[in-house]
Amino acid sequence: MKRTSIFVAVAMLVVACGGTPSSQPPGQSQAAGQSQAQGSSQAPSVGGGGGGGGGASLAEAAAAVTDWCTLMPADLVAELVPGSAILQAEEFPSRCTASNQVQALQVSYQGFSGAEPSADATLVPGLAENAWFELTGFVDDAYLIVILYTDPNALGASTLYVEMAGHDGIDHADDAIAVAEAVIAQLR
């Protein structure tokens, strides 16, 4: 819940400031699905994928990603956040955010979190090892937590987070799932 509050606060700050943080020089634009990392025209550094559900190879591939913006599905970003600019990828925490000053889409990754569904979480079967939506208090803010792999020798799980804040009164749960599926497909 604290993570969601921070994301909503940042999105509100971006809207209030009338712009989005960008490392782009004035007058240049960037297509959705592309990162603003300087001199980075390489494909994402990801490993091979495991079969069904999650798996160690999926977690290894996620851990190897250095720029999550390279995994943002451009077609979905364009549809869900029209006119958005992909913000510069952040390394700590590993994430990428697309925003058009109204809607915001964020994909983030944490190597080993202690994420577990709350009592009021909505489970999402068939998405990696485990997945669920946490309530945010807003019908148009979908916060999806996806467990890629739980290491039996560690105290946590490899976790992907997808948040779609539409600020439009529409439930974006299916949109968050579609983004997670597209990111996971690229990790495989």
WONOR-V467920 format. One record per backbone hydrogen bond with DSSP energy under -1.0 kcal/mol. CO is the residue of the C=O (numbers start at 1). NH is the residue of the N-H. If there is no record, write none. Layout:
co=CO nh=NH
co=CO nh=NH
This chain:
co=1 nh=5
co=2 nh=6
co=3 nh=7
co=4 nh=8
co=5 nh=9
co=6 nh=10
co=7 nh=11
co=8 nh=12
co=9 nh=13
co=10 nh=14
co=11 nh=15
co=12 nh=16
co=13 nh=17
co=14 nh=19
co=25 nh=28
co=31 nh=34
co=37 nh=40
co=44 nh=46
co=55 nh=59
co=56 nh=60
co=57 nh=61
co=58 nh=62
co=59 nh=63
co=60 nh=64
co=62 nh=65
co=67 nh=70
co=68 nh=71
co=73 nh=77
co=74 nh=78
co=75 nh=79
co=76 nh=80
co=77 nh=81
co=81 nh=84
co=85 nh=99
co=90 nh=95
co=94 nh=109
co=95 nh=90
co=96 nh=107
co=97 nh=87
co=98 nh=105
co=99 nh=85
co=103 nh=100
co=104 nh=165
co=105 nh=98
co=106 nh=163
co=107 nh=96
co=108 nh=161
co=110 nh=159
co=113 nh=157
co=118 nh=121
co=122 nh=133
co=130 nh=147
co=131 nh=124
co=132 nh=145
co=133 nh=122
co=138 nh=141
co=140 nh=166
co=142 nh=164
co=143 nh=134
co=144 nh=162
co=145 nh=132
co=146 nh=160
co=147 nh=129
co=147 nh=130
co=148 nh=55
co=149 nh=158
co=151 nh=154
co=156 nh=151
co=157 nh=113
co=158 nh=148
co=158 nh=149
co=159 nh=110
co=160 nh=146
co=161 nh=108
co=162 nh=144
co=163 nh=106
co=164 nh=142
co=165 nh=104
co=172 nh=176
co=173 nh=177
co=174 nh=178
co=175 nh=179
co=176 nh=180
co=177 nh=181
co=178 nh=182
co=179 nh=183
co=180 nh=184
co=181 nh=185
co=182 nh=186
co=183 nh=187
co=184 nh=188
co=188 nh=49
